[in-house]
Amino acid sequence: MTDAPVLSIVVAVLNEAANLRPVCMELASTLSRLPSTEIVFVDDGSVDGTVAELRAIREDLLPGLRILSHDRRLGKSAALRTGIEAARGEWIATIDGDGQDDPVAIVQMLARAQAVEGKAPLVVGVRRKRSDRLSRKIATRFANGLRRRLLNDGCPDTGAPLKLFARADFLRIPQFEGVHRFLPALLGHYGAPLICIEVKHRARLHGVSKYTNFNRALVGIRDLLGVIWLQNRTKLPTHVTER
């Protein structure tokens, strides 16, 4: 491994062994449409054979696949941080490992990001037609509306898994569990322009979500208050002059 890739695709997974091969097959088929790209999976303490399946995929499908593993479950944001810190690409794309996201959208997202002059943008894949239960759709719509109203981040789907941004920008913001749901507000506070594109959203291939609507709501409200505090306490210059 010598030359750094342009893009790192980071996937945080927890007990997704049954979904990994079809997800990786789609990722593999997308690579030919992207510049030099590495794929980084972070296992967040799975107990179902996720790591063994990833190793098998590296043997017969994605020889360059990087596999990182937590010794215990730390949460999705911690897993993403682990992957992004280890990533070598200038750009980071995040995607879920349950098959609900179509990785081909990353091609358009990267092209849109690279076309922007000046400050690197945050590109969010907005899920217009959700393939979820009605209760999940209602809860998500409420959470997104509340975040947008209180944070004024301009993003209709802040919790969307498909995001693309500059690695250096992400590493500037504080780490806390849930940070991945607030990137439009946090990166926007550091001056990153926001680009939203519509993407496909599909039903989960196998298994069930690791979160319930109730625990998402409780944690989300606490995190929302924390992000408001961070925005108020983070003071940044509009211009720096070297004398």
N, C-alpha and C positions, 0 to 999 in steps of 0.2 A: 504494500500500500504506500504509494509515493505521492502522486498528484492528488490534491484535495478535490473532491467532487464539487460540482456546482450546487447540488441539491441533496439534502438528507431527508428521507421519509421516515418519520418516527411513529411507531405504533406501540401504544401501551396496552397490555393484555393481562387479563386475570381469568383463568379457567376457561380458555377459549380453544382448547385442543381440537374440537370437532369443526371449528370454523377456519382454522389456519390455512389449510391447503387451498381451498377455493379462493380465499383472500389473497394468498401469495401467488396463485396462478394469474389472477387479474393484475396484480402488481407487476409480475414478470412480463406480461403482455404489454404493459404500458411503458416499460423502460425504453423501448426503441423510439418512442416519441418524445423522450426527454433528453436533455444534456446529461453529462456524467452524473450518475445518481447512486447513492448508497441507501440501503434499507436497514433500519435499526429497530429491532423489536426489544421491548423491555417487559419482562415477565415480573408482575408485581406479586410474587409469592404464591403462584398457582399450586394447586395440589392435584391436578387432573391429568398430568402428562403433557402439559403445554410445552415445556422445555424440550422434552424428548421429540415431540412432533416438529418443533422448529429445527432441531438438529437434523432430523430426517429430511426436511425440506431443503436445508442447506446442502445436503449430500446430493440430492437428485433434481433440484429445481432452481435454487438461487445460491450458487456457490459463494457469492460475496456477502451473504446475509450475516449481519452482526446480531448477536444474541446477548443481552444483558439481563441479569436476574437479581431481584431483591431477595434477601433472606427471609422476609416476611412482608405481609401486605402493608403498604404505606399510603395507598391512594393513587388515583389516576394522575393528579398534578405532580406528585413526587416522581412517579414513573416517567412522565413526560420530561421532567427536569433532568432526570438521570440520562435519558436518551439524548436530549438536546445538548447537555454538557459534553457528552461523549462524541456527538456528531462532528463531522469534519466539513460539512457543506456550509456555504455562505447563506443559503436559503434553507429553511425548514418547512416541511409540509407535515401536518399531523392528520391521521386518519384512524378510525376505530378498527378493531380486529374482529368484529362480529358479522361483517358482510353487508351492513346496511349502507355503506358508502361506496360509490363507484370511483375508483382511483383515477380513471381517465380524466376526471375533472381537474386533476392536478396539472395537466398539460396546459389548459387554458389559464389556470390560476397563476402559474409561473410566468407565462407569456405576458399577462396583464401586469404582474409585479415588475418584470424587467423593463417594461415599456415606460415606467414612471421615472421621470427625471427628478433628481433631488432626493429627499428623504424616502427611504424604503417604506413601502406600504404594508398594511395588514390586509390580506385577501381572505374573505370569509365565504365559504360555500353555504348559502342560505337554503334551508330545506323548505321549499314551498308546499309540497304535498307530502305530509308525514305518513309513513307506514307504521303507525303505532296504534295502540288501543285508544279509544276515545278519552278515557281518563287521563292518559299520558299527554295527549294533544292539548287538553284543556289546561292541565298543570303547566305545560311548557309555554303555552300562549300567555298564561297569567304571569309566569316568572319572567319571560322576555319583556312583557309590557311594563312590569314593575321596574326591572333593571333599566330599561330604556328611559322611563320617565324620571327616575331618581338620578341616574348617571349621565343622561343626555349623551349617550355614546353613538346614537345614530344607526345602530345595528338591529335589524329585526329578529336576529337569531344568534344571540351571543354564545349560546351553548353548543353551536354547531361543531361537530368533530373535525370537519374538513376546514383547515386553516393553513395559510402560508404566510411566512414572515421572515425577516432577517434574524439569523441566530443571535447576532450581537445585541439586537434590540431586546429580544426576550430575556437574555441574561442580565439585563440592567434592572429588571423589575423584581420586587421582593417575591420570595417563594412562600406560598401557603397552599394548603389543600383547597382546591376550588378555583385556583388562579386561572386555569384554562377557560373558565366560563366568563371571565371578565377582561379578556385581552383587548377587545375594542376600546374599553374605557382606559385601561392601564397603558397600552401602547399609544393610544391617542393622546394621553396626557404627556407623553414624551415626543409628540409631534408626528407620529406615524399616520399618514393618510389611510382612510378606510375605503376598501373596494369590496362590494358585495356582488356575488354572482349566484345565479340560481343553479342548484345541483339536484340530482336524483337522490331520493331516499327510499330505501328498500326495506322489506321485512328482515328481521334477524334470521340468519341461516339456521342456527341451532341454539338451544339454551334460552335463558331468560336474563333480563337486565339485572345488574348487581345492585340497583337502587330502587327504592319505592318512592312514590310521589310524596309521601309524608316525610321521609328522611331528607329527600331533596329540598323540600320546602323549609324545614327547620334549619338545615345547614346553609341553605341559600340566603335566608334572611340575615343570619349572623355574618356571612361573608360579605353580603351587600353593604352592611353597616361598616365593616372593616375597610372595604374599598373606598367608600365615601371618606372615611378618616384618612386613608392613604393619600387620596387626591388632595385633600385640604392641607395635609402636612408636607407634601412633596413640592418644594419650590425649585423651579428651574429657570435659568436665564433665557431670555429671548435672543440674546446675541452675546458672544464672547469675543473680546478684542485682545490680541497679544501685543504687548507694548515693549 
